[in-house]
């Protein structure tokens, strides 16, 4: 399976799509009730979407599926453009679909999913600044995209720090680029507050909505035994990948090395907010799965002794299926 998805042909694309449809089939056949998925006070843009889809559960499933497929397409294009994994491969897409599907309760109308799309594009834009002569406005664009992701999913705001980390990793420190990055992060919220005020909203209400989404406790999920085993198997797939990356990073091309450093920072930030913030639950997997999928794909695309990786990969797929059939 790993050797097959190392390629990027039409057959791989077809199987990728069929696999995604199979994982989502239960929702297409029996769309979930959307009432329990509403946050009391969702972020402004996400609130517009959820209210628009309140009476159309099947449309909500279709929109969520399309968003996920757009994310995986952009991930493939991202690697094709930057080539930090030295192979044109659908492995990042397959791994993202598998990682995102591990928490089926969060697959439909997950506010972190549209945020994930903006974050992938923001990372792409940021890394494109490498070796640009003169001042790079890429960091303004990246900060604008990552900050705008917070209009859908509030905790994406914490990832804006990644723009400033990226500026220091990819470029020599330049106060102008850091300044325009800060301006890009502020701009979506200046516009949001202005529109809120002009349309008759109370500014303090918007501030309270943001505070609620950033810091209030959210319900925890049920960690079944099969889900715990699935997480363990996923960890066994990820650990060799991250250790291999850390051990061989010095042999990579400079831009590839810096790109993977940003992925590691993204994982660190996601892990930190998941541990320390009560407002974060497994919906964050829509974002955290991006760097994990890229790092695991990099390992699977380059590993010579493929048997061990193949066994763990199949074990992860089997446990994902088992966790769906027997969620206890």
N, C-alpha and C positions, 0 to 999 in steps of 0.2 A: 504494500500500500504506500509506503514512504517513497519507494522508487517510482511508483506510478505518479504520485503527486509532485515529484520533483520537476515534472514537465509542466508545460503551460499550453497544451493544445486543446482542440475542440472537445475531445473525449473527456479530458480532465474537467473541463468547464461543465460539461453535461452531467457528469457524475457528482460534481460539487453541488450543482443545482438540485439534483434528485435527492441527495443526502439532506440538504437543507429543507426541502419540502417534506421529506419523511419525518424529520424531527419536529416540524410544525404541523403535521397532518392532523393531530388531535384537535388543534385549535381551529383549523379550517373547517373540520367536520362539525365541531361543537364549540363555537366561540364562547369564551368565558364571560361571565357576568362582569360588567365594568364598574359597578357601583363600589365594590370593595377596593378598587384600585385607585380611587381618588384620594389625593392628599387634601386635607381640609382647606389649606391655602396654598395651592401650587404656585410655582414661579410663573411670572406673567405670561410668557409665550407658551409654556406648557399648559397653563390653565385654558388658554384659547383652544388648543388642540383637544384636550380632554373633554371640554364642554361641547365642542363641535361634534365629537364622536360618541357622546353619551347615549344616543339611541341607535348606534350602528356598531354592534360588537364585531361583526364580520369585517367591516371596513377598518376597524381598529387593528384587527389581526393582519389584514393585508398591508396596511400602512407600516406596522411594526416589522413585518417580514421584508418589505421593500427597503426600509431604512437599513436593516441589517445587511441586505445584499449590496446596497450602495456602499456601506462601510467596507465590505470585503473587496469590492471592485476597486475602491480608492486605495486600499492597502496594497493590492497587486500593482496598481499604477505607480504608487509611491516607490516601491522597490524597483520597478522597471526604470523609473526616472533617476533615482539616486544610486541604485545598484549596490546597496550596502550588504545584501545577500548576493554573492557572486553567481547567481543563477536566476533565470526567469522561471518562476515556480508559483504554483497555486497553494503551496504548503501553508503560508500565512493565512490564507482565506479559509482553508479547511480547518485549521487549528482554531481560528477565531470563532467559526460557527460551532465547533464542539465546545469550546470554553464558555461561550455565551449561552449555550443550551443546557448547561449543567443545573441552572436554577430555573425550571420551567415556569414557576410562578411569576418571574420577572421578565419573561420574554415579550409579553404583550403590554404596550403602553408603558415602557420603561423610560422615564425622563432622561436617564443617562445615555440612551441610545442616540438621539439626535446630538447630544453633547459630544459623544464619541466621534461622530462624523466631523464635527467642527475641530475637534482636537487632532485628528489624523491630518486634516488639511493644514492646521496650524503648525504641526510638527514638520510637515513637508515644506511649508513656506519658510520656516525657520532654518532648516538644514540647507535649504537652497542658498542661504546667505554665505555659506562657506566659500572663501576666496573671492568674494565680490570686492572690487576695488572701490575705495571711498566709503562713504557712509551707506549702510544697508538699511533700507526701509522695511525689509522683511520682518524685522522684530515688531514694528508697528502693526503689520498685518497679522502676525502670529498672536500678539497680545489681544488684538481686536477679536480674533476668532475664539481664543480660549476664554476671554471674558464674556463674549456673547454666548458661549456654551452655558454659562451660569444663568442665563435667562430661561433656560430649559431645566437645568439641574443645578441647584445652588452650590453644591459642594465642588462643582467643576471650577469655581472661583479660586479654590486653593491651588489649582494647577497653573495659575498665571505666574507663580514663582518660577515655573519651568522656563519661561521666556528669558528671565534674567540669568538663570543658570545656563541656558543655551547660549546667550550672548557672551558669557565668560568662557564657555567651552569652545565655541566655534570661532570666536574672534578675539583679537586683542581688546582689552577693556577700553570702551569708548563711552564717555558720559553722554554723548549725543544719542547714541543708539539706545542706551538705557532709558534716557529721557523720553524718546519717542515711543519706546515700549510701554512706559508708564502712561503716556497719553493715549495710546491705543487701548489699554486696559480700562481707562476711565470713560472713553467715548461712548460705548454702548449704554452705560449707566446714566450718563448725562442725558442722552436721548430718551432713555426709558423714563427717568424722573420727569423730564420736560413733557413727554406725551401723557404721562399719568396725570400731571397737574393740569395740562390744557384740556384733557377730556373730563375734568371734574373730579378726579380722584383726590384723596387726602394723602399728602406726601408721607405722613407718619404711618399710614396704613401700609404703604409699600415697604417702608423700612421694617415694619413689624413682620410682614410676610417673609422678607429676606432673613430676618433673625430667626423666625420660626423654622424655616427650611435649613438653616445652617446649624442650629444648636439644639432643637427640641428632640426628645427621644422618639425613635420610630420603633414599631413592633419588630421583634426578631422573628426569624423563620424557624421552621421545625427542622432540626438537624437529624434526619433519619440515619439509621445505621448504614444503609446503602449509599446515602449521600456522603457520609463521613469516609467510607471506603473509597468512593469516587474521588474525593479530595486528596486522599493519601496517594492514590495511583497517579493523579494529576501532578502531585508534588514529585513523585518518582520520575515522571517524564520531564519536569522542569529543572530539577536539580542538576542532572548531567549537562543540560543545555547551558545553565548559568555558570557552572564550574568550568566547562569547556571554553565558554566565552571569556571568562576572567583569565584563564590560563593561556589562551592563544591570542588575546586581543592585540598584543604587541606586534603580531605578524600581519595584522589587517592593514589595509590602506587607511590613511589618516582620516578621511571623511567617514569611512565605514566605522572606524573605531569611535569617533566622536558621536556618530549616530547611535551606536549601541550604548554609549555612556548616557545619552539622553533617555534612552529606553529604561536603563537601570534607575535613573533618577525618577522617572515617571512611576515605576513600580514602588520605589521607596516612599514617594509622596502619597500614593494610593494606600499603601500599607499603613502609613502614619495616620491618615485621616480615618481609616477604617477602625484602627485601634483606639484612637483618642476622642473621636467625635460620636456622640450618641445618635446623631441624625443620619449616620451612614450605615447602610446594610448591604446585602448582597447585590442590590441593583448596581453597585459600583463595578461589578464584574464586566459590564459593558465597556468600561474604560480600561480597567486593569488588564483585560484580555488582549488589548492591542499590543503592548510591549511584550507580554508573555508569548503571544503567538509569533511575533517576529523573532524573538530569541530562540524559541523552540524550533522554528522553521529553519533558522540559520544553522542550528546544530544538526537537524535531520538532513539538510541539504548537503552538508559537508562531511558527515560522519562516515568513516571507512568501514568499520565493523558494525554493520547495520542490524545484525540479528537481535542484539539486546534492545536497541531502540525500537525495532519493529515489534518485538514482544510487548514492550511497555505501551506502545501506541495502540496495539490491538486490545490490550487489557483495559486501557482507558475507554475505548469505544464500547467494549463489552459491559463495563461497569456503568457507563452512561445509559445503555439500553436497560440494564437491570434496575437502575435507580428509577427509570420511568415506569417499568412494569411493576416493580415492587418498592414503592416509596415509603418503606417502613423501617 
